[in-house]
């Protein structure tokens, strides 16, 4: 049975174009988003910056009203039944914000425990359990402004779990974390799923979604462009081979030449320090030589062909959107 | 609700006491204001007048702390990203915003102590309080009244970030209209009704009456009645502005 149901959700942001003129600018952040999340499921909402991930989460966590469409969390409407819903959901976002820096981690947790109606008899025990769970035991008396990014993020998670919510919304929780911190956080999220929590996670790190999520939806330009199990999304590009070509000084005209080659499905590139890594989704690895032939005059480094990943499927979906 | 309120006041006081800048300002400001009052009022001749000025200074600081300090604190909540969390909490927003205002007003008590101590040390002000019990009650009623007046302004801060600047501009008008800067009798008659609906007027009157003689209880009663009206107005305003903020997405503008 779905715990989160989103049906044709739309959200338009309106802002004045000038203080003195009457003009209004409209940005359509969500253009009819629909998906559902079952009880105990860890569902990933993937998309580039500005795709509508955070807007979706804010509507579901009662912080934003939708312009139209329906949403239900635990059978409650976040727009009108926000009072009942707020005590049953948790909201954890990534980054440095959301904590009182001048206070200790413990003071932060004590305050939010009261704000989130943790019974007074359970407060100390619950805070202790969470400090153990996120690995902040022994550091809780220090001011938050002295915490590292990873420690702050772990404190965020403890804060979000104080009232033992049934549904937890994670909005890009690993953003800005070092690899070790991000891995620890993913372990924590996986542990929560095993504990039976229903989780909606937004991220633009595909390996994270692939590792954690049972199902994912890809959102781009305010629309869901694909959803299913990570393996199903990967299957859409499974008949392809990804050829990675490390180049130095490749330009747009050369990339267009690569795109025009028969058997090439898509071409994208990533910048890695001085190099540009050209990612070609092709019918098979036999296209390596013709591709290299078209890179005449460009310095070429390492060339690798491999199986497509969820990230390749994602890039293809977002590109098409 | 009460637990959230008490924890919120504690949290806000902890934050204020950990700011060296706020503490320094609170130490220096009373000296400046008390010095102005001492020389302006020629207080060598009438030391009780200086004590009255010291009390007025303390209440002025309470209001300044609420409208500027608490307004800033609320703006900081937006910048720190905690405003969203307070809104997303299951408790009513008033129970998390009111403590910020009340704690800021209570910080003004510290200002009162500093003013009296400096006045005593520097200018030899005689500190005699006619009815200490009524004085304490009047002081608490004044703190709560000023905090709740700030709460009405705070409801607009939630929707409009720029409303903080407007709030700052309310600092002097309230000082003048409530008789904190100079006696209300010096102002035009039409100011009277405005001062009656401002709870600090009654709070300050009660503080003076309890310190210098006369019954402070009618003024304390009026202060409480007007404060309750403020609470009712704030509840309506906060609910309305919270709804508007959810519609306009104005919780996180930083």
Contacts between the chains, C-beta under 8 A, distances in Angstrom:
chain1	res1	chain2	res2	distance
A	13	B	249	6.0
A	14	B	248	7.8
A	58	B	249	7.8
A	61	B	88	5.7
A	62	B	88	6.2
A	62	B	246	7.5
A	63	B	84	5.9
A	63	B	87	6.3
A	63	B	88	5.8
A	63	B	246	6.4
A	63	B	251	6.3
A	64	B	246	5.9
A	64	B	249	5.8
A	65	B	243	7.9
A	65	B	246	4.8
A	65	B	247	4.9
A	83	B	90	6.9
A	86	B	88	6.0
A	86	B	89	6.2
A	86	B	90	4.2
A	87	B	90	3.7
A	91	B	85	7.4
A	91	B	88	5.6
A	93	B	81	7.4
A	95	B	81	7.6
A	97	B	79	7.9
A	97	B	80	5.8
A	97	B	81	2.9
A	97	B	82	7.7
A	98	B	80	7.0
A	98	B	81	4.2
A	98	B	82	6.0
A	98	B	84	7.5
A	98	B	85	6.0
A	99	B	80	7.1
A	99	B	81	8.0
A	99	B	82	7.1
A	100	B	11	6.9
A	100	B	15	6.6
A	100	B	80	7.0
A	100	B	82	6.6
A	101	B	80	7.0
A	102	B	14	7.5
A	102	B	15	5.1
A	102	B	18	4.6
A	102	B	19	7.2
A	103	B	11	6.8
A	103	B	14	6.0
A	103	B	15	6.6
A	103	B	18	7.7
A	107	B	11	6.8
A	107	B	14	6.6
A	110	B	7	6.8
A	111	B	7	5.5
A	111	B	8	7.3
A	111	B	11	4.9
A	112	B	85	7.3
A	112	B	89	7.9
A	114	B	3	5.3
A	114	B	4	5.0
A	114	B	7	4.4
A	114	B	8	8.0
A	115	B	4	5.8
A	115	B	7	7.7
A	115	B	8	8.0
A	115	B	85	7.8
A	115	B	86	6.9
A	115	B	89	4.5
A	115	B	91	5.8
A	115	B	96	6.1
A	116	B	89	5.9
A	116	B	90	6.4
A	117	B	90	5.5
A	117	B	91	6.6
A	120	B	3	6.9
A	159	B	85	7.8
A	163	B	90	7.8
